[in-house]
Amino acid sequence: MLATEQVRINTMQVEIKSMMVGKKQLTLSLMRQIIEEQLIDEKELLFRGVPWGHVNYFWGDDKHKTYPSYINVIWQKGDVLRRSVIAMELPCQKYLENGCHRDIAELSKQIEYYSQLNTHNSFEKRLEAYTRELMGRQTDLLALEYRRNTYIPKYNELVQPLKSLDHFYITV
């Protein structure tokens, strides 16, 4: 237990940053009026503008999102401001790949089975359908592996500097 004579209170300075719109501080109402647009070009994995900072305020469909897993970035596009809710790290979703592997194994068994049967019109149609589905699942798997091995690491690397942006406080 701490005795009161061991405790003391220090006065410290803290810095609170806020955005000013004209002569007024950014309010919740003004924040909601900033148009939402994706900062990240998801195809090229590049920023579409200049990030200024972030606010810890989420509403509507994003109200369940919280800092630091997500940040609501205010950014500049040309001469206007936009905002973008950004996931600070994308998950791997390995379970989807495991499902693809299972589907591919099962489809491969079906194809082998129907390939060994005497050629009969109904068997050939079924074999063609299984083969098409197998090719589709293999394509899905390649896309998932690309996402895990290439896209997600690049995305996570791109968003890391956003953590060090200024945090803006909003008045009520």
C-alpha positions as a Python dict, from the first residue, in 0.01 Angstrom:
ca = {
    (1, 'M'): (0, 0, 0),
    (2, 'L'): (122, 348, -78),
    (3, 'A'): (140, 601, 197),
    (4, 'T'): (18, 947, 100),
    (5, 'E'): (354, 1101, 186),
    (6, 'Q'): (510, 891, -97),
    (7, 'V'): (273, 1029, -362),
    (8, 'R'): (311, 1360, -538),
    (9, 'I'): (147, 1532, -833),
    (10, 'N'): (355, 1684, -1113),
    (11, 'T'): (227, 1946, -1351),
    (12, 'M'): (315, 1866, -1711),
    (13, 'Q'): (246, 2028, -2043),
    (14, 'V'): (68, 1828, -2311),
    (15, 'E'): (10, 1915, -2673),
    (16, 'I'): (-339, 1892, -2816),
    (17, 'K'): (-367, 1942, -3190),
    (18, 'S'): (-687, 2043, -3356),
    (19, 'M'): (-784, 2138, -3709),
    (20, 'M'): (-917, 2484, -3768),
    (21, 'V'): (-1178, 2555, -4033),
    (22, 'G'): (-1160, 2929, -4080),
    (23, 'K'): (-1152, 3057, -3725),
    (24, 'K'): (-1336, 2760, -3574),
    (25, 'Q'): (-1207, 2432, -3446),
    (26, 'L'): (-1320, 2116, -3628),
    (27, 'T'): (-1645, 1993, -3473),
    (28, 'L'): (-1824, 1657, -3490),
    (29, 'S'): (-2076, 1814, -3726),
    (30, 'L'): (-1808, 1945, -3963),
    (31, 'M'): (-1621, 1614, -3946),
    (32, 'R'): (-1930, 1430, -4067),
    (33, 'Q'): (-1950, 1665, -4366),
    (34, 'I'): (-1604, 1578, -4497),
    (35, 'I'): (-1661, 1350, -4795),
    (36, 'E'): (-1541, 995, -4743),
    (37, 'E'): (-1314, 865, -5018),
    (38, 'Q'): (-1054, 591, -5009),
    (39, 'L'): (-706, 728, -4950),
    (40, 'I'): (-548, 403, -5069),
    (41, 'D'): (-564, 298, -5433),
    (42, 'E'): (-621, -70, -5362),
    (43, 'K'): (-501, -183, -5705),
    (44, 'E'): (-173, 10, -5709),
    (45, 'L'): (-128, 21, -5328),
    (46, 'L'): (-47, 392, -5332),
    (47, 'F'): (-191, 694, -5155),
    (48, 'R'): (-427, 902, -5369),
    (49, 'G'): (-337, 1217, -5180),
    (50, 'V'): (-152, 1361, -4881),
    (51, 'P'): (-250, 1234, -4533),
    (52, 'W'): (-271, 1519, -4277),
    (53, 'G'): (-368, 1338, -3958),
    (54, 'H'): (-638, 1127, -3800),
    (55, 'V'): (-927, 1156, -3559),
    (56, 'N'): (-1057, 898, -3316),
    (57, 'Y'): (-1417, 934, -3426),
    (58, 'F'): (-1626, 674, -3607),
    (59, 'W'): (-1999, 673, -3683),
    (60, 'G'): (-2257, 506, -3905),
    (61, 'D'): (-2137, 180, -4059),
    (62, 'D'): (-1794, 238, -3902),
    (63, 'K'): (-1913, 297, -3544),
    (64, 'H'): (-1791, -49, -3433),
    (65, 'K'): (-1435, 28, -3549),
    (66, 'T'): (-1187, 150, -3292),
    (67, 'Y'): (-842, 302, -3274),
    (68, 'P'): (-570, 166, -3308),
    (69, 'S'): (-706, -116, -3528),
    (70, 'Y'): (-863, 147, -3752),
    (71, 'I'): (-790, 513, -3803),
    (72, 'N'): (-1005, 781, -3959),
    (73, 'V'): (-754, 971, -4172),
    (74, 'I'): (-808, 1324, -4296),
    (75, 'W'): (-625, 1372, -4625),
    (76, 'Q'): (-582, 1623, -4903),
    (77, 'K'): (-698, 1554, -5257),
    (78, 'G'): (-596, 1845, -5474),
    (79, 'D'): (-729, 2147, -5288),
    (80, 'V'): (-1004, 1969, -5089),
    (81, 'L'): (-1011, 1754, -4778),
    (82, 'R'): (-1135, 1398, -4769),
    (83, 'R'): (-1150, 1134, -4498),
    (84, 'S'): (-1091, 762, -4509),
    (85, 'V'): (-1136, 489, -4248),
    (86, 'I'): (-835, 262, -4281),
    (87, 'A'): (-763, -82, -4135),
    (88, 'M'): (-416, -65, -3987),
    (89, 'E'): (-344, -430, -4066),
    (90, 'L'): (-514, -674, -4299),
    (91, 'P'): (-570, -1030, -4174),
    (92, 'C'): (-426, -1328, -4358),
    (93, 'Q'): (-749, -1535, -4385),
    (94, 'K'): (-555, -1862, -4402),
    (95, 'Y'): (-879, -2054, -4337),
    (96, 'L'): (-1002, -1955, -4687),
    (97, 'E'): (-692, -2111, -4842),
    (98, 'N'): (-746, -2429, -4639),
    (99, 'G'): (-1103, -2449, -4774),
    (100, 'C'): (-974, -2410, -5131),
    (101, 'H'): (-721, -2690, -5078),
    (102, 'R'): (-997, -2920, -4949),
    (103, 'D'): (-1226, -2834, -5243),
    (104, 'I'): (-945, -2895, -5492),
    (105, 'A'): (-862, -3232, -5338),
    (106, 'E'): (-1229, -3340, -5350),
    (107, 'L'): (-1278, -3218, -5707),
    (108, 'S'): (-958, -3392, -5817),
    (109, 'K'): (-1094, -3721, -5676),
    (110, 'Q'): (-1424, -3673, -5862),
    (111, 'I'): (-1243, -3597, -6188),
    (112, 'E'): (-1022, -3904, -6152),
    (113, 'Y'): (-1329, -4120, -6081),
    (114, 'Y'): (-1525, -3997, -6384),
    (115, 'S'): (-1218, -4009, -6607),
    (116, 'Q'): (-1184, -4383, -6544),
    (117, 'L'): (-1547, -4461, -6632),
    (118, 'N'): (-1643, -4563, -6982),
    (119, 'T'): (-1718, -4255, -7185),
    (120, 'H'): (-2084, -4193, -7168),
    (121, 'N'): (-2246, -3860, -7249),
    (122, 'S'): (-2373, -3793, -6894),
    (123, 'F'): (-2035, -3888, -6743),
    (124, 'E'): (-1851, -3659, -6987),
    (125, 'K'): (-2074, -3366, -6896),
    (126, 'R'): (-2017, -3428, -6527),
    (127, 'L'): (-1643, -3457, -6586),
    (128, 'E'): (-1642, -3127, -6776),
    (129, 'A'): (-1837, -2956, -6495),
    (130, 'Y'): (-1597, -3085, -6227),
    (131, 'T'): (-1299, -2980, -6438),
    (132, 'R'): (-1438, -2626, -6480),
    (133, 'E'): (-1506, -2600, -6108),
    (134, 'L'): (-1159, -2729, -6027),
    (135, 'M'): (-1002, -2464, -6250),
    (136, 'G'): (-1211, -2198, -6077),
    (137, 'R'): (-1107, -2313, -5729),
    (138, 'Q'): (-741, -2325, -5838),
    (139, 'T'): (-775, -1965, -5959),
    (140, 'D'): (-935, -1871, -5625),
    (141, 'L'): (-647, -2034, -5441),
    (142, 'L'): (-387, -1849, -5647),
    (143, 'A'): (-566, -1521, -5571),
    (144, 'L'): (-572, -1600, -5198),
    (145, 'E'): (-204, -1696, -5198),
    (146, 'Y'): (-118, -1372, -5382),
    (147, 'R'): (-318, -1178, -5124),
    (148, 'R'): (-139, -1350, -4834),
    (149, 'N'): (215, -1347, -4976),
    (150, 'T'): (224, -1019, -5169),
    (151, 'Y'): (-74, -787, -5127),
    (152, 'I'): (-118, -797, -4747),
    (153, 'P'): (251, -738, -4665),
    (154, 'K'): (262, -444, -4910),
    (155, 'Y'): (-61, -299, -4767),
    (156, 'N'): (57, -334, -4408),
    (157, 'E'): (388, -167, -4498),
    (158, 'L'): (206, 118, -4674),
    (159, 'V'): (-21, 200, -4378),
    (160, 'Q'): (244, 182, -4104),
    (161, 'P'): (354, 549, -4143),
    (162, 'L'): (-9, 655, -4085),
    (163, 'K'): (33, 557, -3718),
    (164, 'S'): (274, 847, -3669),
    (165, 'L'): (40, 1111, -3816),
    (166, 'D'): (-86, 1387, -3591),
    (167, 'H'): (-394, 1301, -3389),
    (168, 'F'): (-652, 1579, -3417),
    (169, 'Y'): (-898, 1647, -3139),
    (170, 'I'): (-1252, 1744, -3226),
    (171, 'T'): (-1476, 1974, -3025),
    (172, 'V'): (-1829, 1870, -2944),
}
